[in-house]
Amino acid sequence: MNKIFDGFYYVGVNDRVTHKFESLWPIPLGVSYNSYLVKGENKIALIDGVELSEIDTLNENIHEAIGKTAPDYLIINHMEPDHSGAIKILHNLYPDMVIVGNSKTLDMVKGYYGITENTLKVADNDTLDLGGLTLTFKLTPMVHWPETMMTYVNEWKMLFSGDAFGCFGAINGGILDSDTDVEMYIPEMYRYYSNIVGKYGAFVQKAIAKFADTKIDYICPTHGPIWHEARERVVGIYDRLSKYEAETGVTIVYGSMYGHTEKMADTIARQLAKRGIKNIRIHNAANTDLSYILSDIFKYKGLIIGAPTYSNSLFPPIEALLYAIANREVKNRVVASFGNFTWGGQAVKRINAAFEQTKLAAPDVISVEAKMNPDEAAHNNCIALADAVADNLLGQDGTSN
């Protein structure tokens, strides 16, 4: 338990055991499941829960904060089981505690945990009085489930934002951003957004707009630190990512069985560097986890994908990447493709077809294809491809646009 200030307690937990979040995304720095207690003059609200296996630690933290007093309310901002998994046991431990959620939330509480009694349904802009503290509920559907909402404490100008503005990474000591190394969380925020929230940019924009005229001093997400000093920076990151805006730079992703496609990737990267592109990220799709690749694709404006033809089709890790890009509806990138084949080249055709099916690029995609070991002509074509991408990113005068 951590007392942040009078009436406000952090009772969440860290997970440094799980290898893959959602059984998909590596979390080498761990992850936190954030739960909070807000204590008014008359009532106490527990805001968000934790994953089922962490119920004992959560309960210990609650007792340390408020003794044998039971929370009066459990506010559910998001029903994903890493936050709601402990609900059934909490319901048994505190049978008089009222479960608060919107209509979709309560449907999921019934569907997941069979609980229908002692609940309170709230709608957009409904309030709950704790005595000297007022909770206002704001529905933010599809950030990133249909039931998601946020809870605002009017008197503290504090927003409990659910998964929005969250990040991977366990909390290493300080709960507030002012008490910890924020920089370790920023790359994990990009990776969290691009992999977990990335498909739902339009809904993130609606949520941000909903609070445009609301003064917010603290943002309390369900993963990562409480944002106070860095709150504007964090909102800015989510704002840019949800608009699919990106920094000047290039992500090169390739597959290579025998090194020929890799040789082309290196040629392209070196020419980009000669042209003044400093932010260049190269990923071997067969070795680099997809979560890191997607994070860079969301971060940088340029995207160049290359692969060998494989069984008259596309190298499987690149095919998986293209599916992931389409699933997240990434758009507005400067794209190019390259490939290698021994007979019957298919890779470039299939990469370009995937580009055309998304909102990634203009109709004419810059492409280079080499047969067997890339010769001097292929080398020169790779340089030309890099030049074309650089021209687009930097402008003909060589300055960032």
Sequence and secondary structure as in RCSB ss.txt:
>XXXX:A:sequence
MNKIFDGFYYVGVNDRVTHKFESLWPIPLGVSYNSYLVKGENKIALIDGVELSEIDTLNENIHEAIGKTAPDYLI
INHMEPDHSGAIKILHNLYPDMVIVGNSKTLDMVKGYYGITENTLKVADNDTLDLGGLTLTFKLTPMVHWPETMM
TYVNEWKMLFSGDAFGCFGAINGGILDSDTDVEMYIPEMYRYYSNIVGKYGAFVQKAIAKFADTKIDYICPTHGP
IWHEARERVVGIYDRLSKYEAETGVTIVYGSMYGHTEKMADTIARQLAKRGIKNIRIHNAANTDLSYILSDIFKY
KGLIIGAPTYSNSLFPPIEALLYAIANREVKNRVVASFGNFTWGGQAVKRINAAFEQTKLAAPDVISVEAKMNPD
EAAHNNCIALADAVADNLLGQDGTSN
>XXXX:A:secstr
 EEEETTEEE  EEE S SEETTTEE TT EEE  EEEE SS EEEE    GGGHHHHHHHHHHHHTT   SEEE
 S  SHHHHTTHHHHHHHSTT EEEE HHHHHHHHHHH   SSEEE  TT EEE SS EEEEEE TTSSSTT EE
EEETTTTEEEEETTT  SB   S SBGGGS GGGTHHHHHHHIIIIIGGGHHHHHHHHHHTTTS  SEEEESSS 
BBSTTHHHHHHHHHHHHTT  EEEEEEEE  SSSHHHHHHHHHHHHHHHTT   EEEEETTTS HHHHHHHHHHE
EEEEEEEEEETTEE HHHHHHHHHHHHTT BS EEEEEEEESSS  HHHHHHHHHHTTBSS SS EEEEEESS  
HHHHHHHHHHHHHHHHHHHTTTT   
